[in-house]
């Protein structure tokens, strides 16, 4: 009976000619447009920690692969873009017969004539997303 030993060498050192034994494996996938790379890296603990320190901040701000995109507004409150967005919401709500949902309870309050309930906003955002999906 023969004994076989397998050594995995740290991939980061491979190009230098050094043979540093790997201590762990890390799987990494990257997709940008049509460019796709999925690899397994054999690394020392130090190199794995270094890779994690670079990649982890990006993973924390991302969404799970395959999840629906989250709708986010790209304007500051009170800006022209915010006013235009609210006007578009009201126009859409009017066309949907939902005007009463955004009208303020106290119409004499000049500054706060409108309210935007969460359900109305979510429905409008879903409408915008469906428009974007159908445009592609």
matplotlib code that plots the C-alpha trace (Angstrom):
import matplotlib.pyplot as plt

x = [0.0, 1.3, 0.7, 0.1, 0.5, -1.1, 0.2, -1.7, 0.5, -0.6, -1.8, -0.7, 2.9, 2.8, 4.0, 7.0, 8.5, 8.0, 6.3, 4.2, 1.8, -1.8, -3.9, -7.4, -9.5, -11.6, -14.2, -14.7, -17.1, -17.3, -19.6, -19.6, -21.6, -20.6, -17.3, -17.6, -15.0, -15.5, -12.3, -11.0, -8.0, -5.6, -4.3, -2.4, -4.6, -2.9, -3.6, -7.2, -7.6, -6.2, -8.6, -11.5, -10.6, -10.8, -13.9, -16.1, -16.9, -18.3, -20.3, -21.9, -23.3, -24.5, -27.8, -28.1, -27.5, -30.8, -32.8, -35.0, -33.4, -34.4, -35.9, -34.0, -34.6, -31.6, -32.6, -32.4, -35.7, -36.9, -35.0, -36.4, -36.1, -38.0, -40.8, -41.0, -41.1, -44.0, -45.8, -45.3, -46.7, -49.8, -50.3, -50.1, -52.4, -54.9, -54.8, -55.3, -58.3, -56.3, -56.3, -57.9, -55.0, -52.5, -54.8, -54.1, -56.8, -56.6, -56.8, -56.3, -52.8, -51.0, -47.5, -48.7, -51.4, -50.4, -49.4, -47.8, -48.8, -46.3, -48.6, -49.2, -45.4, -44.6, -47.3, -45.9, -42.4, -43.5, -45.1, -41.8, -39.9, -42.3, -41.9, -38.1, -38.3, -40.6, -38.3, -35.4]
y = [0.0, 3.4, 6.7, 9.7, 13.3, 16.2, 19.7, 22.8, 25.8, 29.3, 30.7, 34.2, 33.1, 30.8, 33.5, 34.3, 30.8, 30.5, 27.4, 28.4, 25.8, 26.8, 26.6, 27.2, 27.4, 30.4, 30.4, 33.7, 34.5, 37.7, 38.7, 41.9, 41.9, 38.9, 38.5, 35.7, 34.2, 31.7, 30.4, 28.5, 30.0, 28.1, 30.6, 31.0, 32.4, 35.8, 36.0, 34.9, 37.6, 40.2, 39.1, 39.2, 42.7, 43.9, 42.1, 42.1, 45.9, 45.4, 42.3, 44.2, 46.9, 44.5, 42.6, 38.9, 37.4, 36.9, 39.2, 41.9, 45.3, 47.7, 51.0, 54.0, 57.6, 59.6, 63.0, 65.2, 66.1, 69.5, 69.4, 70.0, 66.2, 65.4, 67.8, 66.3, 62.7, 63.7, 65.3, 62.1, 60.1, 62.3, 62.1, 58.3, 58.1, 60.3, 58.1, 55.0, 56.7, 56.9, 60.7, 60.5, 58.5, 61.4, 64.3, 65.7, 65.4, 69.1, 70.8, 74.3, 73.4, 75.2, 73.7, 70.1, 69.7, 66.2, 63.0, 60.0, 56.8, 54.0, 51.7, 54.3, 55.0, 51.3, 50.8, 53.8, 52.4, 49.0, 50.7, 52.5, 49.2, 47.4, 50.3, 49.9, 46.1, 46.4, 48.9, 46.5]
z = [0.0, -0.9, 0.9, -1.3, -0.1, -1.9, -1.3, -2.5, -3.1, -2.5, -5.8, -5.0, -4.7, -7.8, -10.2, -8.0, -8.1, -4.4, -3.1, -0.1, 1.1, 1.0, 4.2, 2.8, -0.3, -1.3, -4.1, -6.0, -8.8, -10.8, -13.6, -15.6, -18.7, -20.7, -18.8, -16.2, -14.0, -11.3, -9.6, -6.6, -5.0, -2.8, -0.3, 3.0, 5.8, 5.4, 1.7, 2.3, 5.0, 2.6, -0.2, 2.2, 3.4, -0.2, -1.3, 1.8, 1.7, -1.8, -0.8, 2.1, -0.1, -2.8, -3.2, -3.3, -6.8, -8.6, -6.3, -7.7, -7.9, -5.1, -6.3, -4.9, -5.6, -6.9, -5.7, -2.6, -0.8, -2.0, -5.2, -8.7, -9.4, -6.1, -7.1, -10.6, -9.1, -6.8, -9.7, -11.8, -8.9, -8.6, -12.4, -12.3, -9.2, -11.0, -14.1, -11.8, -10.0, -6.8, -6.3, -2.9, -1.6, -1.8, -0.9, 2.5, 5.2, 5.8, 2.4, 4.0, 5.0, 2.2, 2.8, 3.2, 0.6, -0.3, 1.6, 0.1, 1.8, 1.6, -0.4, -3.0, -3.3, -3.6, -6.3, -8.2, -7.9, -9.1, -12.1, -12.9, -12.6, -14.9, -17.4, -17.3, -17.6, -20.7, -22.3, -22.3]

ax = plt.figure().add_subplot(projection="3d")
ax.plot(x, y, z, "-o")
ax.set_aspect("equal")
plt.show()
